[in-house]
Amino acid sequence: MALVYVSLGSNVGEREKFLAQARKAIEKSFVMPRFSKIYETEPVDVVDQPWFLNQVAEFQTGLAPESLLEWVRALEAQGGRQREVPKGPRTLDVDILLYDDWVLEVEELVLPHPRLEHRRHVLVPLAELAPERPLPVSHKTVLEALEQVTDKAQVKPYAPA
């Protein structure tokens, strides 16, 4: 069994509902799931879009990385994800951040996620679940990566209206 961390994000439509559906699918499909709190986060790269809700999930799986990617893409499709604008608005975005300590680069999948250490909206919830976990390439802990990240985008605990 591999220990996996994925990020969940939504900034279109019923954001909370899309994250809840993703959590439910993870709980049904994988072993020992845990979830960070939900954070409201400022968009990066394409900034002219609604703010995101983000969180990180941790779980164990027997799926190989490529099979997990297929599962992730099916989950995004169930959430209505359409890949029209790169890094643009999306109903559900699921990224594989870490798969054990694997370092892998194949056509559709890079592990660890190539922007993991550059994204505050991923590091904050990941640090909540695994602050002392060493990252496979830099060997920094998640907390060290968070302390050194240069991304200044806002990440704040989500408080539903």
FENCORKA-V160045 format. One record per run of one state. SS is the DSSP state (helix for helix, strand for strand, loop for the rest). FROM is the first residue (numbers start at 0). LEN is the number of residues. If there is no record, write none. Layout:
((SS FROM LEN) (SS FROM LEN))
//
This chain:
((loop 0 1) (strand 1 9) (loop 10 4) (helix 14 15) (loop 29 1) (strand 30 5) (loop 35 3) (strand 38 3) (loop 41 10) (strand 51 10) (loop 61 3) (helix 64 14) (loop 78 14) (strand 92 7) (loop 99 4) (strand 103 3) (loop 106 2) (strand 108 3) (loop 111 4) (helix 115 3) (loop 118 1) (helix 119 11) (loop 130 3) (strand 133 1) (loop 134 6) (strand 140 1) (helix 141 7) (loop 148 6) (strand 154 3) (loop 157 4))
//
